Amino acid sequence: MRILFLLGLIFVPIFLILDSHLPKFYIFDPVKLQELSKASIAAGEGNVTTIMHHLVDALQKEYGMAHVNALETDKWFFNNAGGAMGSMIILHASITEYLILFGTPLGTEGHSGVHLAHDYFTILSGEQQCFEPGQIEPTIYRPGDQNHLTRKGATQYTLNGWALELAQGWIPSMLPFGFADTFTSTLDFPNLWKTVYLTGVNTVNQLMVGKF
């Protein structure tokens, strides 16, 4: 117990200091992402594929190809988390940020999870509905709207459509939430391996260009 107490005295202050400096490492601006998303929605005229390609092109022009991946069909994979299921592609993954396209054309529902990160969910097509305990009617988000889930917040949500999702905070701490359903439900270990591999490769690539 004494050792644990001493470790706490050492590591807790270190964590708090690093945590207070996290925003210095962010490169993505939620307001700008919403602006680019709205422009792509208008350009796509309801075609989700066109919207996504237009948006990724715009993101690469804004933030650089070193920080935003291209759309490649073989880089999509399933995501099961909090009871919800969809597919996603990593546009950016680093220690402090991830940017993904996520969604499903079939509809899904689940728990958001509680994370050490802020989450910005910009709807590209379809609709998301969210509610917190105490709400009687859901909050509804439609194309162009951005849902900000604050750090340590939690909601129940439904989604039928696609979104651009930005998370900013301690991204590694979010991974157990994304992995847990594999062991408790889906047993889709090939998909888990693809998730881990692509997340790891992208994070290392960002470290190599100086992005924490």
PyMOL commands that set and color helices and strands:
alter all, ss='L'
color gray80, all
select helices_A, chain A and resi 2-20+22-25+30-44+48-63+73-75+171-186+189-208
alter helices_A, ss='H'
color red, helices_A
select strands_A, chain A and resi 77-81+84-93+97-111+117-131+139-141+146-149+156-169
alter strands_A, ss='S'
color yellow, strands_A
deselect
rebuild
show_as cartoon
